[in-house]
Amino acid sequence: MKRLIAIGCVCLGSVLLASCGKPVHSVDYYKQHEDERKAMLQKCTADPDLVTRDENCRSAADAQALSGSYTPSKPQKW
């Protein structure tokens, strides 16, 4: 019985810790908050691995592309 209670406490603690974290913002949020979008994009470009792991990086990049402030690179001539 004690073992079952201990396992239950560990599972409950794991669920509570997993729910803690940074809030995930939507693309619309980053469209409306330009300063936060720029800060997030700087943070994401500093750590390229973060782009694949962080939903906020993807939302900020999408908002940048959709906001019209995205500047495409020059076309390459091969």
N, C-alpha and C positions, 0 to 999 in steps of 0.2 A: 504494500500500500504506500509506504514511504517513497519507494522507487517511482511509482506512478505519479505521485504528487511532484516529485523532483523533475520528472520528465515534462509534466504539464507546465511547471514554472519556467523551465528552459524554453519550451515552445512559445509560451506567452511572451517572454522577454525578447525572443528573436523577432516575433511579429511586431512588437512595440518599437524595437530598434530599427527594423526595416522600414517602418512608416515615417521615421524621422528623416529629414533631409531638406534640401532647398526646394522652394516652390517652383513648379514648372510654369513658365509663362507662355502664352500663345503667340502666334505670329501677329495677330491683331494688337496685342499688348505692345510688342516691340515696334510695330508701325507707329503707334501713338506716342511712345516714349523713346525719342531719338537718342538722348544722352545715355540711357541704359543700354540701348541697342549697340551704340558705339563702344561702350565699356565692355560689353559681353563679347563683341567681335574681336577686340584687342586681346582679351583673355583667351579666346579660342585660337587666335592665330599664334599666340605665344606657346601654346601646347597643342600641336596638331592631333595628338591622340584623343584630346578632349572632345574634338568635333564628333567623333564616332560614338562617344559614350554619353555626352550631355545633350539632353533634349533642348535645353535653352540655347545651345550653340546652333543647332539646326533651325530653331525658330527665329533666332536673330538673323541668321544668314538668309533665310527665306524672306523675312521682312525687309531686309536690305535690298534684295533683288526685286521685290514687289513694290517698294516705295518709290521707285524711279530715281533714286540716288545712286544706283549701281552704275559704275562706269565700265563698259566692256573693254577688254584689252584690244590693242591694234591687231588687225588681221595679219596673219603670217603669210608670206609669199614663199612657196616652196620651190 
